Each structure stands twice: as structure tokens, then as C-alpha cells.
Amino acid sequence: MVEVCKKPAKFKLLYPDNASIKSKIETIATKIYGADGVTYAPLAEKKIAQFTKQGLDKLPICMAKTHLSLSHDPNVKGRPRGYQIPIRDIRPAAGAGFLYPLLGEMRTMPGLPSDPAGAHVDIDAKGRVTGLF
């Protein structure tokens, strides 16, 4: 392993840092996921304009999609071809330093119910914690 590590590496990024948000997304979609292209919901278009104006367009992209398929659709198996990836929203992970487009209808926190129990925890007037199980 040490000898292998001493050899020159030929690592090349998939896209340049200064590429536009759409260019980065479309490069990942076509070169990695095998899509023919990308469609953007109005909310995603709005966020792209907002993040570009804020200077966040130079951040890398981390696609948020189902783990069950290379596409946005969990029912599509294997190496899909001839499809468009729908981008419904794009969110910043500013602390981590990337933008993450949401592909299809996936949830970002699938382990949480729509009404988490933590939302009902409180402290009453006497300083007692309420709302715990």
C-alpha cells in the first residue's frame, strides 16, 4: 500500500468549482446517473437564482436521492437510461459547505415521523419537563 501511495495519482474532479449550479447538477446526472438531462421545478429554479446571487454557486453539489436506484425513482433498478432527473428543490448545507438538490419525492429525514415526539417536550411554570414518554 505504501508503494502504491507513492505513485502519482490521476484524480480529476467531475466538474470545475467555478461551473454553474445547473452545470454541476447536469454533469452528475448525465455522467454518474446515466440520465439524458435534468428538469427543474419552479422552486429549484428560484433557489438556483438565490444561491447564485448569494455567491453559493461555487459550492460543490451532493445529490439527495433514493438509495434504492441510480435514478430518482426507487422502483427503477439497474443502470437506467433515457430519463430526466427531476430536481424539486435545492438546499444549502452551509456549515458542511455544499448544496444538495432533492431528486424526486424523497424525504431528507426518512426516520422521523411527520409529528416528532420532541416537538411536544416543554418545561412547565414549575420547571418540570413535560411531554416525555
PyMOL commands that place a pseudoatom at each C-alpha (Angstrom):
pseudoatom trace, name=CA, resn=MET, resi=1, chain=A, elem=C, hetatm=0, pos=[0.000, 0.000, 0.000]
pseudoatom trace, name=CA, resn=VAL, resi=2, chain=A, elem=C, hetatm=0, pos=[2.805, 2.421, 0.822]
pseudoatom trace, name=CA, resn=GLU, resi=3, chain=A, elem=C, hetatm=0, pos=[4.370, 1.846, -2.595]
pseudoatom trace, name=CA, resn=VAL, resi=4, chain=A, elem=C, hetatm=0, pos=[1.046, 2.389, -4.355]
pseudoatom trace, name=CA, resn=CYS, resi=5, chain=A, elem=C, hetatm=0, pos=[0.538, 5.641, -2.455]
pseudoatom trace, name=CA, resn=LYS, resi=6, chain=A, elem=C, hetatm=0, pos=[3.914, 6.908, -3.648]
pseudoatom trace, name=CA, resn=LYS, resi=7, chain=A, elem=C, hetatm=0, pos=[2.858, 6.640, -7.293]
pseudoatom trace, name=CA, resn=PRO, resi=8, chain=A, elem=C, hetatm=0, pos=[1.419, 9.733, -8.992]
pseudoatom trace, name=CA, resn=ALA, resi=9, chain=A, elem=C, hetatm=0, pos=[-2.359, 9.961, -8.852]
pseudoatom trace, name=CA, resn=LYS, resi=10, chain=A, elem=C, hetatm=0, pos=[-4.549, 10.832, -11.820]
pseudoatom trace, name=CA, resn=PHE, resi=11, chain=A, elem=C, hetatm=0, pos=[-7.504, 12.116, -9.832]
pseudoatom trace, name=CA, resn=LYS, resi=12, chain=A, elem=C, hetatm=0, pos=[-9.722, 14.518, -11.742]
pseudoatom trace, name=CA, resn=LEU, resi=13, chain=A, elem=C, hetatm=0, pos=[-12.785, 16.288, -10.398]
pseudoatom trace, name=CA, resn=LEU, resi=14, chain=A, elem=C, hetatm=0, pos=[-16.047, 15.663, -12.227]
pseudoatom trace, name=CA, resn=TYR, resi=15, chain=A, elem=C, hetatm=0, pos=[-16.633, 19.382, -12.775]
pseudoatom trace, name=CA, resn=PRO, resi=16, chain=A, elem=C, hetatm=0, pos=[-14.719, 22.621, -12.145]
pseudoatom trace, name=CA, resn=ASP, resi=17, chain=A, elem=C, hetatm=0, pos=[-15.517, 24.534, -8.951]
pseudoatom trace, name=CA, resn=ASN, resi=18, chain=A, elem=C, hetatm=0, pos=[-16.468, 27.613, -10.961]
pseudoatom trace, name=CA, resn=ALA, resi=19, chain=A, elem=C, hetatm=0, pos=[-19.124, 25.776, -13.015]
pseudoatom trace, name=CA, resn=SER, resi=20, chain=A, elem=C, hetatm=0, pos=[-22.702, 26.967, -12.577]
pseudoatom trace, name=CA, resn=ILE, resi=21, chain=A, elem=C, hetatm=0, pos=[-25.067, 25.138, -10.233]
pseudoatom trace, name=CA, resn=LYS, resi=22, chain=A, elem=C, hetatm=0, pos=[-27.036, 23.754, -13.185]
pseudoatom trace, name=CA, resn=SER, resi=23, chain=A, elem=C, hetatm=0, pos=[-23.891, 22.644, -14.976]
pseudoatom trace, name=CA, resn=LYS, resi=24, chain=A, elem=C, hetatm=0, pos=[-22.716, 20.749, -11.882]
pseudoatom trace, name=CA, resn=ILE, resi=25, chain=A, elem=C, hetatm=0, pos=[-26.095, 19.064, -11.410]
pseudoatom trace, name=CA, resn=GLU, resi=26, chain=A, elem=C, hetatm=0, pos=[-26.375, 18.144, -15.085]
pseudoatom trace, name=CA, resn=THR, resi=27, chain=A, elem=C, hetatm=0, pos=[-22.826, 16.743, -15.140]
pseudoatom trace, name=CA, resn=ILE, resi=28, chain=A, elem=C, hetatm=0, pos=[-23.590, 14.456, -12.193]
pseudoatom trace, name=CA, resn=ALA, resi=29, chain=A, elem=C, hetatm=0, pos=[-26.967, 13.457, -13.662]
pseudoatom trace, name=CA, resn=THR, resi=30, chain=A, elem=C, hetatm=0, pos=[-25.573, 12.503, -17.067]
pseudoatom trace, name=CA, resn=LYS, resi=31, chain=A, elem=C, hetatm=0, pos=[-22.102, 11.187, -16.249]
pseudoatom trace, name=CA, resn=ILE, resi=32, chain=A, elem=C, hetatm=0, pos=[-22.859, 9.350, -12.995]
pseudoatom trace, name=CA, resn=TYR, resi=33, chain=A, elem=C, hetatm=0, pos=[-26.576, 8.503, -13.039]
pseudoatom trace, name=CA, resn=GLY, resi=34, chain=A, elem=C, hetatm=0, pos=[-26.991, 7.926, -16.793]
pseudoatom trace, name=CA, resn=ALA, resi=35, chain=A, elem=C, hetatm=0, pos=[-29.795, 10.464, -17.247]
pseudoatom trace, name=CA, resn=ASP, resi=36, chain=A, elem=C, hetatm=0, pos=[-30.404, 12.249, -20.536]
pseudoatom trace, name=CA, resn=GLY, resi=37, chain=A, elem=C, hetatm=0, pos=[-30.937, 15.517, -18.709]
pseudoatom trace, name=CA, resn=VAL, resi=38, chain=A, elem=C, hetatm=0, pos=[-32.496, 17.369, -15.805]
pseudoatom trace, name=CA, resn=THR, resi=39, chain=A, elem=C, hetatm=0, pos=[-35.805, 19.155, -15.236]
pseudoatom trace, name=CA, resn=TYR, resi=40, chain=A, elem=C, hetatm=0, pos=[-36.158, 21.854, -12.592]
pseudoatom trace, name=CA, resn=ALA, resi=41, chain=A, elem=C, hetatm=0, pos=[-39.286, 22.667, -10.597]
pseudoatom trace, name=CA, resn=PRO, resi=42, chain=A, elem=C, hetatm=0, pos=[-40.045, 26.392, -10.183]
pseudoatom trace, name=CA, resn=LEU, resi=43, chain=A, elem=C, hetatm=0, pos=[-38.830, 26.251, -6.558]
pseudoatom trace, name=CA, resn=ALA, resi=44, chain=A, elem=C, hetatm=0, pos=[-35.495, 24.783, -7.667]
pseudoatom trace, name=CA, resn=GLU, resi=45, chain=A, elem=C, hetatm=0, pos=[-35.119, 27.499, -10.321]
pseudoatom trace, name=CA, resn=LYS, resi=46, chain=A, elem=C, hetatm=0, pos=[-35.811, 30.152, -7.686]
pseudoatom trace, name=CA, resn=LYS, resi=47, chain=A, elem=C, hetatm=0, pos=[-33.244, 28.663, -5.299]
pseudoatom trace, name=CA, resn=ILE, resi=48, chain=A, elem=C, hetatm=0, pos=[-30.590, 28.452, -8.042]
pseudoatom trace, name=CA, resn=ALA, resi=49, chain=A, elem=C, hetatm=0, pos=[-31.020, 32.172, -8.735]
pseudoatom trace, name=CA, resn=GLN, resi=50, chain=A, elem=C, hetatm=0, pos=[-30.951, 32.957, -4.998]
pseudoatom trace, name=CA, resn=PHE, resi=51, chain=A, elem=C, hetatm=0, pos=[-27.837, 30.886, -4.262]
pseudoatom trace, name=CA, resn=THR, resi=52, chain=A, elem=C, hetatm=0, pos=[-26.041, 32.288, -7.301]
pseudoatom trace, name=CA, resn=LYS, resi=53, chain=A, elem=C, hetatm=0, pos=[-26.814, 35.836, -6.155]
pseudoatom trace, name=CA, resn=GLN, resi=54, chain=A, elem=C, hetatm=0, pos=[-25.541, 34.967, -2.655]
pseudoatom trace, name=CA, resn=GLY, resi=55, chain=A, elem=C, hetatm=0, pos=[-22.279, 33.565, -4.033]
pseudoatom trace, name=CA, resn=LEU, resi=56, chain=A, elem=C, hetatm=0, pos=[-23.076, 29.977, -3.046]
pseudoatom trace, name=CA, resn=ASP, resi=57, chain=A, elem=C, hetatm=0, pos=[-22.892, 28.799, -6.654]
pseudoatom trace, name=CA, resn=LYS, resi=58, chain=A, elem=C, hetatm=0, pos=[-19.230, 27.816, -6.237]
pseudoatom trace, name=CA, resn=LEU, resi=59, chain=A, elem=C, hetatm=0, pos=[-20.077, 25.204, -3.588]
pseudoatom trace, name=CA, resn=PRO, resi=60, chain=A, elem=C, hetatm=0, pos=[-19.925, 21.532, -4.585]
pseudoatom trace, name=CA, resn=ILE, resi=61, chain=A, elem=C, hetatm=0, pos=[-23.108, 19.536, -5.180]
pseudoatom trace, name=CA, resn=CYS, resi=62, chain=A, elem=C, hetatm=0, pos=[-24.248, 16.462, -3.240]
pseudoatom trace, name=CA, resn=MET, resi=63, chain=A, elem=C, hetatm=0, pos=[-27.376, 14.951, -4.794]
pseudoatom trace, name=CA, resn=ALA, resi=64, chain=A, elem=C, hetatm=0, pos=[-30.086, 13.859, -2.325]
pseudoatom trace, name=CA, resn=LYS, resi=65, chain=A, elem=C, hetatm=0, pos=[-31.881, 10.879, -3.846]
pseudoatom trace, name=CA, resn=THR, resi=66, chain=A, elem=C, hetatm=0, pos=[-33.196, 7.447, -3.058]
pseudoatom trace, name=CA, resn=HIS, resi=67, chain=A, elem=C, hetatm=0, pos=[-30.595, 4.847, -2.148]
pseudoatom trace, name=CA, resn=LEU, resi=68, chain=A, elem=C, hetatm=0, pos=[-32.633, 2.201, -3.970]
pseudoatom trace, name=CA, resn=SER, resi=69, chain=A, elem=C, hetatm=0, pos=[-31.823, 3.320, -7.526]
pseudoatom trace, name=CA, resn=LEU, resi=70, chain=A, elem=C, hetatm=0, pos=[-29.330, 5.318, -9.589]
pseudoatom trace, name=CA, resn=SER, resi=71, chain=A, elem=C, hetatm=0, pos=[-32.351, 7.350, -10.704]
pseudoatom trace, name=CA, resn=HIS, resi=72, chain=A, elem=C, hetatm=0, pos=[-34.766, 9.428, -8.646]
pseudoatom trace, name=CA, resn=ASP, resi=73, chain=A, elem=C, hetatm=0, pos=[-37.298, 6.562, -8.764]
pseudoatom trace, name=CA, resn=PRO, resi=74, chain=A, elem=C, hetatm=0, pos=[-36.774, 3.776, -6.187]
pseudoatom trace, name=CA, resn=ASN, resi=75, chain=A, elem=C, hetatm=0, pos=[-38.579, 1.303, -8.478]
pseudoatom trace, name=CA, resn=VAL, resi=76, chain=A, elem=C, hetatm=0, pos=[-36.072, 1.657, -11.338]
pseudoatom trace, name=CA, resn=LYS, resi=77, chain=A, elem=C, hetatm=0, pos=[-33.302, -0.918, -10.958]
pseudoatom trace, name=CA, resn=GLY, resi=78, chain=A, elem=C, hetatm=0, pos=[-30.023, -1.469, -12.762]
pseudoatom trace, name=CA, resn=ARG, resi=79, chain=A, elem=C, hetatm=0, pos=[-28.426, 1.231, -14.923]
pseudoatom trace, name=CA, resn=PRO, resi=80, chain=A, elem=C, hetatm=0, pos=[-31.344, 3.313, -16.185]
pseudoatom trace, name=CA, resn=ARG, resi=81, chain=A, elem=C, hetatm=0, pos=[-31.074, 5.208, -19.471]
pseudoatom trace, name=CA, resn=GLY, resi=82, chain=A, elem=C, hetatm=0, pos=[-33.260, 7.631, -21.377]
pseudoatom trace, name=CA, resn=TYR, resi=83, chain=A, elem=C, hetatm=0, pos=[-34.807, 9.542, -18.480]
pseudoatom trace, name=CA, resn=GLN, resi=84, chain=A, elem=C, hetatm=0, pos=[-34.847, 13.036, -16.996]
pseudoatom trace, name=CA, resn=ILE, resi=85, chain=A, elem=C, hetatm=0, pos=[-33.944, 13.639, -13.362]
pseudoatom trace, name=CA, resn=PRO, resi=86, chain=A, elem=C, hetatm=0, pos=[-36.472, 15.969, -11.701]
pseudoatom trace, name=CA, resn=ILE, resi=87, chain=A, elem=C, hetatm=0, pos=[-34.977, 18.489, -9.262]
pseudoatom trace, name=CA, resn=ARG, resi=88, chain=A, elem=C, hetatm=0, pos=[-37.754, 19.724, -6.989]
pseudoatom trace, name=CA, resn=ASP, resi=89, chain=A, elem=C, hetatm=0, pos=[-35.699, 21.830, -4.549]
pseudoatom trace, name=CA, resn=ILE, resi=90, chain=A, elem=C, hetatm=0, pos=[-32.125, 22.741, -3.691]
pseudoatom trace, name=CA, resn=ARG, resi=91, chain=A, elem=C, hetatm=0, pos=[-30.971, 23.370, -0.131]
pseudoatom trace, name=CA, resn=PRO, resi=92, chain=A, elem=C, hetatm=0, pos=[-27.705, 24.606, 1.348]
pseudoatom trace, name=CA, resn=ALA, resi=93, chain=A, elem=C, hetatm=0, pos=[-25.652, 22.695, 3.887]
pseudoatom trace, name=CA, resn=ALA, resi=94, chain=A, elem=C, hetatm=0, pos=[-23.708, 25.863, 4.607]
pseudoatom trace, name=CA, resn=GLY, resi=95, chain=A, elem=C, hetatm=0, pos=[-21.749, 24.516, 7.568]
pseudoatom trace, name=CA, resn=ALA, resi=96, chain=A, elem=C, hetatm=0, pos=[-20.670, 21.471, 5.593]
pseudoatom trace, name=CA, resn=GLY, resi=97, chain=A, elem=C, hetatm=0, pos=[-20.052, 23.593, 2.504]
pseudoatom trace, name=CA, resn=PHE, resi=98, chain=A, elem=C, hetatm=0, pos=[-22.255, 22.095, -0.205]
pseudoatom trace, name=CA, resn=LEU, resi=99, chain=A, elem=C, hetatm=0, pos=[-25.632, 22.416, -1.921]
pseudoatom trace, name=CA, resn=TYR, resi=100, chain=A, elem=C, hetatm=0, pos=[-27.949, 19.430, -2.121]
pseudoatom trace, name=CA, resn=PRO, resi=101, chain=A, elem=C, hetatm=0, pos=[-30.604, 19.146, -4.811]
pseudoatom trace, name=CA, resn=LEU, resi=102, chain=A, elem=C, hetatm=0, pos=[-33.607, 16.989, -3.893]
pseudoatom trace, name=CA, resn=LEU, resi=103, chain=A, elem=C, hetatm=0, pos=[-34.364, 14.466, -6.625]
pseudoatom trace, name=CA, resn=GLY, resi=104, chain=A, elem=C, hetatm=0, pos=[-37.947, 13.294, -6.985]
pseudoatom trace, name=CA, resn=GLU, resi=105, chain=A, elem=C, hetatm=0, pos=[-40.111, 12.839, -3.922]
pseudoatom trace, name=CA, resn=MET, resi=106, chain=A, elem=C, hetatm=0, pos=[-37.551, 11.588, -1.411]
pseudoatom trace, name=CA, resn=ARG, resi=107, chain=A, elem=C, hetatm=0, pos=[-37.600, 12.857, 2.170]
pseudoatom trace, name=CA, resn=THR, resi=108, chain=A, elem=C, hetatm=0, pos=[-34.475, 14.291, 3.737]
pseudoatom trace, name=CA, resn=MET, resi=109, chain=A, elem=C, hetatm=0, pos=[-35.118, 12.705, 7.148]
pseudoatom trace, name=CA, resn=PRO, resi=110, chain=A, elem=C, hetatm=0, pos=[-36.997, 9.472, 6.441]
pseudoatom trace, name=CA, resn=GLY, resi=111, chain=A, elem=C, hetatm=0, pos=[-36.515, 8.226, 10.012]
pseudoatom trace, name=CA, resn=LEU, resi=112, chain=A, elem=C, hetatm=0, pos=[-38.655, 10.970, 11.530]
pseudoatom trace, name=CA, resn=PRO, resi=113, chain=A, elem=C, hetatm=0, pos=[-42.450, 10.938, 11.597]
pseudoatom trace, name=CA, resn=SER, resi=114, chain=A, elem=C, hetatm=0, pos=[-44.374, 13.960, 10.353]
pseudoatom trace, name=CA, resn=ASP, resi=115, chain=A, elem=C, hetatm=0, pos=[-45.039, 14.931, 14.005]
pseudoatom trace, name=CA, resn=PRO, resi=116, chain=A, elem=C, hetatm=0, pos=[-41.866, 14.111, 16.022]
pseudoatom trace, name=CA, resn=ALA, resi=117, chain=A, elem=C, hetatm=0, pos=[-42.317, 13.474, 19.744]
pseudoatom trace, name=CA, resn=GLY, resi=118, chain=A, elem=C, hetatm=0, pos=[-39.601, 16.049, 20.510]
pseudoatom trace, name=CA, resn=ALA, resi=119, chain=A, elem=C, hetatm=0, pos=[-41.930, 18.789, 19.304]
pseudoatom trace, name=CA, resn=HIS, resi=120, chain=A, elem=C, hetatm=0, pos=[-44.112, 18.163, 22.376]
pseudoatom trace, name=CA, resn=VAL, resi=121, chain=A, elem=C, hetatm=0, pos=[-41.383, 18.413, 25.039]
pseudoatom trace, name=CA, resn=ASP, resi=122, chain=A, elem=C, hetatm=0, pos=[-41.632, 21.547, 27.166]
pseudoatom trace, name=CA, resn=ILE, resi=123, chain=A, elem=C, hetatm=0, pos=[-40.961, 22.963, 30.623]
pseudoatom trace, name=CA, resn=ASP, resi=124, chain=A, elem=C, hetatm=0, pos=[-43.932, 23.995, 32.752]
pseudoatom trace, name=CA, resn=ALA, resi=125, chain=A, elem=C, hetatm=0, pos=[-44.180, 27.002, 35.112]
pseudoatom trace, name=CA, resn=LYS, resi=126, chain=A, elem=C, hetatm=0, pos=[-42.658, 24.969, 37.980]
pseudoatom trace, name=CA, resn=GLY, resi=127, chain=A, elem=C, hetatm=0, pos=[-39.607, 23.991, 35.892]
pseudoatom trace, name=CA, resn=ARG, resi=128, chain=A, elem=C, hetatm=0, pos=[-40.720, 20.401, 35.269]
pseudoatom trace, name=CA, resn=VAL, resi=129, chain=A, elem=C, hetatm=0, pos=[-40.122, 18.786, 31.913]
pseudoatom trace, name=CA, resn=THR, resi=130, chain=A, elem=C, hetatm=0, pos=[-43.374, 17.744, 30.251]
pseudoatom trace, name=CA, resn=GLY, resi=131, chain=A, elem=C, hetatm=0, pos=[-44.177, 15.814, 27.106]
pseudoatom trace, name=CA, resn=LEU, resi=132, chain=A, elem=C, hetatm=0, pos=[-41.712, 12.988, 27.638]
pseudoatom trace, name=CA, resn=PHE, resi=133, chain=A, elem=C, hetatm=0, pos=[-42.876, 9.418, 27.159]
for i in range(1, 133): cmd.bond("trace and resi %d" % i, "trace and resi %d" % (i + 1))
show_as sticks, trace
zoom trace
